[in-house]
Amino acid sequence: MRKLMKFIVLSGLILGGCTSVKEYVIRGEIAGNDAKLYLSVVNEQGKFDTIQQVESQKGKFQIKGILDNPKIGFLTVQDRKGRIPLMLKDTIFDLKIKGNDLGDVRNFSARGGVLQNRKDALDRKEEKIYRERDSVLARFYRANEEDNIFGKMHEMASLQVMDEIYDKEENEYIQKNRDNILGLYLVFYRHSYLNYERLKLKFDMLSEEMKHTPEGQVIDKRYKKLSEVKVGAYAPNFKLPTLDGDSVHLYGKSATIKIIDFWASWCGPCRKENPHLVEIYKKYKDKDLLMISVSMDTDEKAWRKAVKEDGLEWIQACDLQGADGKAVRAYRVTGIPHIFVLDGNNKIIGEKLKGQELDDLLAKYLK
């Protein structure tokens, strides 16, 4: 009997030893001073949970762990910005950290496994697409200091073209990886600042399995919030300080049609659209049109200067909080110019309209 039990235990040990363990190994090198590194994952509440912590020694570190299923990991480094995404699965990762801003793909490289290598390939495409980004930004800031409006507009247009090219590449990657964690990550990492249309396009590409992951549920929550501010919904109320030192209360103003224009003095496309808005105001100001421009400026002097230069005679509002402004957050504005058109009951009847589309809608309601 004892021999039989020994045989059973021994057999179990042998079989257990043959069972494949889903272990990941992250081997890394980090430039600069040694630091603590933290590996995190997203939990069911959408928060980052630290699952491992190590400290580099003479510029090297190693992290090991076991997974039931592939998972998106996020590596952060003490006193450095950003997170390095890792498509965690049972494989070996080789990681090199070269800079302090880990939100910039130029400052690190991470390879290991099919999905991580695909992510690295996309990073290198991003790096190529935005190769001139620093130069463009430098020219933009120089034009800003020189009050060169046309120079700023030109550089902003260049950045927008880069964004559009990268977005197309990213969407192709999402579609090809719709049923794995790489596709999920590519939607998750930008979900908090994409507008409804762009987030919907990307989120709809994901498989149902990916949508029901913790990261997918976080995206879905944001997606539903964004969907609340759309054509057919009632516009959120707001009260903001105005250029003349007073305040404007959206629901406190009555009109057949209301236009809310989100813009900023530093936004080239916004400044380019302003002459058209001036024409619209002159045409319909006596036909019960209310216009409110909400600036995303943080520099009051620059805001006032732009209003004067562009001849914006309607209500100008701004709380000087930029992207953190109350109205900006309430309307989920992530890109400008962004126009909302409301009816007399404050229901949204048009969004992101400009040019002839805006003219046609106004002509329908304002005779």
Secondary structure, 3 states (H helix, E strand, C coil): CHHHHHHHHHHHHHHHHHCCCCEEEEEEEECCCCCEEEEEEECCCCCEEEEEEEECECCEEEEEEECCCCEEEEEEECCCECCEEEEECCCEEEEEECCCECCCHHHEEEECCHHHHHHHHHHHHHHHHCCCHHHHHHHHHHHHHCCCHHHHHHHHHHHHHHHHHHHHHHHHHHHHCCCCHHHHHHHHCCCCCCCHHHHHHHHHHCCHHHHCCHHHHHHHHHHHHHHCCCCCCECCCCEEEECCCCEEEHHHCCCCEEEEEEECCCCHHHHHHHHHHHHHHHHHCCCCEEEEEEECCCCHHHHHHHHHHHCCCCEEECCCCHHHCHHHHHCCCCCCCEEEEEECCCEEEEECCCHHHHHHHHHHHCC
